[in-house]
């Protein structure tokens, strides 16, 4: 794990700055007055003479008018420094929300190719039908090790496959394997791009986007962000006629060069969002704009084969503590039904959930 600067701003202690500025100004004026009065500066490298000079300076006093001018000058300089830090426009509560970024944020890295191999092998063992996506993950991890990257970032990927094959589950597996937080965004439930990029003050319920909120919560710069059903996101229109769409909002975040100094609409501050690993899932590619697709690694995925569904049912049934007879009953249904119509993980999970309910009912009676 390493640390990196995340916010394009500096954190200053305003009162400490004021004290330091005052000390410098008063020192300068005292030395100037001492010289005007004929006090001789100290000889170099003479401790006794230096002590005599400091004693003389302590005798210098300022009139009330001079003190007032010093106060005004200190205030102006402190305010200018605060403005240059990039946070002066924020309210007190917003500054507090960003205070955790003072010392940077963590980056989770892949240290060895052996770690990469084990992580990919574990995911493949649980979800072999996701092999094309896991292969990209594996190669990206090994490349990160060879490049000596300070933090791992999966290239933005779009998982193009039928519903119910576990695309979001695969992303959760990545989060667990890497030890990074995961943020999920349901495009159908988000108002335009606001769930991703946030919204400016003035909009109802204005707040930062969920990826930034995830980083602020965990102080880790390279989380995994999953956007489900990206093609279904709506578009919001302001009273001035400006449109805000999720796909358009994603463009600057998917491009590393622009994401490295991305401006948050809510905080109006720059953040380095270039370390995020993006995983997008659609139901169709036909309505997605070309600029968005050009920034994504599109992975074609197939339905889950029945043998893999059976293996998943046995693993998940065991994890849920189902009786062996219940698990085998689900397996039998899968093997028969799979010859008639396509099945998905959702069918398996529903059957296992029903098995749990039946077992609980038997225990009650």
C-alpha angles and dihedrals in degrees: 000000000000135000130239139181108259109174127060093227140078127237115224133179098230095201092047089050091051092051092049093048091048092050092052094047094047091047091052093049093046092052091048093051092046091054091047089055091053098255108157116233116238123272113250116267093005108126095191093050090047089053090050090052093050090049090052091050091053089061092060113103131187128224120239092256091054091048089053091051090050090051092052092046092049091051093050094048093045091049092049092050091048091050092049090053089069100236104082093101093059127096119246093256092051091051089051090051090056096042092096088068092064093102097034128253134274127263120207112217138189104241103188140018087237089061089050092050094049094047093051093043092053093052092045091051090055097039110022092161088066090062096126091055094042090050090057090048092050095049091046091053093049091047089051090054093048092048092049092233115187090220136016121248124179111216110253105277135192115204105212109192143111119291120268099034095113103259093150090042089055090054090051088052089055091051091052094045093050097039093233130129120260127217121197123200122189103209092201090058097045126090102237113294096335094099089058107032101020127230137270121252109271094055117100112268092005113193142141120283119269096249091057091044089053091053092047091050098048100024089225116129099203109056124152114252117197120196111192123204091000094178092063097062114124128226124241122209124204125220087260092058097254115146125217117196128178095229091053091046091054096056098080091043095052094051107079095209094056095034090059090071101023116165115226110221092212102047095027088220131119120251133183102241094159095105096064118115108222123205116182126187124195135180090214137010097206096088097042114105118247094237089059095046091049090062095051136079101229112212117195113217132188133215116280111267116237094246089056090048089052092050090048091050091053093048094045093043090053091048090053092049095242119166115260091243091056092049093049090049089056090047091052092051091049094051092050099039093044089066091056106040138003115274132198140195088267090064090050094049092049091051092048091048090051089049090054090051092050093049091049090050091052090051091053091054 
